[in-house]
Amino acid sequence: MTNWSQLISDLQDKKKGNMTQMEIAKRVPCSQNYISDLKTGKKGKRISHDIAEGLKKLHEQIIHPAA
């Protein structure tokens, strides 16, 4: 199971992604409120496939870019 809170924290970390929740939301795409709810654990048990894939892809691009 994916830890959405940690994934979003990685993207926001100043030494890693340095992205705001709004920037993440625009790239996924979804609302900033939804990103906030995922980070705080209010949502996440049942996340849409498109949003899950968008977050995973963004994390891979930003945190683990191809060499």
N, C-alpha and C positions, 0 to 999 in steps of 0.2 A: 504494500500500500504506500502510495506517495505521501510524503509529509509536505503538504502545500504550504504550511506556515514557514518551514525552513527554506523551501524553494523560493518563496517570495522574499524572505529575509536575505537570501543570497543575492537576489537581483537588486535589492535596495542597499546592500552593504557598500559603503563608500570605497572600499578597496577592491571590490569585485565588480558589481554592475552599476552602482550609483544611480539607480533609477527610482523615480517617484512611483507611487501607486497609480497615478494618472497615466504616466508613460507606459507602465506595464499594461494597464487596461486598454490603452489605445492599440498596443501591439498584439494583444491576444485575439480578438477584441472582446471586451466586456465592459461593465461599468466599474468605476473606481470603488464604489460601495461593495461590489462583489469581491474584488481583490482584498479589501479590508476585512470582509467577513471570512474569507478563506484564511487570511493571516491570523485572525483571532480565534479561529476554530468554530465560528458560528455556522459556517458552511464547510463542506468538504467531504462528507460521507458519500454523497451522491452528486457528483459534479458532471456536467455535460461532457461528452466525448470531445467536442470541438474545443471547449475551453481547456480541458485537460491537455489535449495535444498542443494547443497554442502555448500554454505555459511551459510544457516540457521542451518544445522546440525553441522558445525564447531563452530558456535557461541554458540549453545546449549551445546556442549561438553566442550568448553573452559570457557565460561562466566557463564553458569548455569549448572555445572556438577551435576549429581544425587548424592543425599546424601547417 
